[in-house]
Amino acid sequence: MKENNLVGILTWIIGILVALAVGAGMIGPNATLTIPGISAIGNGIIVTIAGWVVVIGAILSLILTIFNK
């Protein structure tokens, strides 16, 4: 049972790191990650907002998990 718990924790940590990396890649004027067809709308503002949603969601997940333990 402990192995499953460890795998779950590692999977969650990797998910948080990937979400933060993806969100950071979508934010800013030099964003390296774009969404084809949507990035041209509003000079990339939709992609920037989506990036911030991903980053804020990852941080909230982290905070809520810490307080839930």
C-alpha positions in Angstrom: 0.0 0.0 0.0 2.9 2.4 0.7 4.2 1.9 -2.9 0.9 3.1 -4.3 0.9 6.1 -2.1 4.5 7.0 -3.1 3.7 6.6 -6.8 0.6 8.8 -6.3 2.7 11.5 -4.6 5.4 11.4 -7.2 2.8 11.6 -10.0 1.2 14.6 -8.4 4.5 16.4 -7.9 5.4 15.8 -11.6 2.0 17.0 -12.6 2.5 20.3 -10.6 5.9 20.8 -12.2 4.7 20.2 -15.7 1.7 22.5 -15.2 4.0 25.3 -13.9 6.3 24.8 -16.8 3.5 24.9 -19.4 1.9 27.9 -17.7 5.1 29.8 -17.6 5.8 29.0 -21.3 2.4 30.6 -22.2 2.9 33.8 -20.2 4.6 36.9 -21.4 5.5 38.6 -24.7 8.2 36.0 -25.5 5.9 33.0 -24.8 7.3 29.9 -26.3 4.1 27.9 -26.2 1.2 29.0 -28.3 -2.2 27.7 -29.4 -2.5 27.6 -33.2 -5.3 29.8 -34.5 -5.9 31.4 -31.1 -2.5 33.0 -30.4 -3.2 35.6 -33.1 -6.4 36.9 -31.4 -5.8 39.9 -29.3 -2.0 39.7 -29.7 -1.8 36.6 -27.6 -3.9 37.8 -24.7 -6.0 34.6 -24.6 -3.0 32.4 -24.4 -1.5 34.6 -21.7 -4.7 34.4 -19.7 -4.8 30.6 -20.2 -1.2 30.4 -19.0 -2.1 32.4 -15.8 -5.1 30.1 -15.2 -2.8 27.0 -15.4 -0.2 28.6 -13.0 -2.8 29.8 -10.5 -4.6 26.4 -10.6 -1.3 24.5 -10.0 -0.4 26.8 -7.0 -3.9 26.5 -5.6 -3.7 22.7 -5.9 -0.4 22.8 -4.0 -1.8 25.0 -1.2 -5.0 23.0 -0.8 -3.1 19.7 -0.7 -0.7 21.0 2.0 -3.6 22.3 4.2 -5.6 19.1 3.6 -2.8 16.9 5.1 
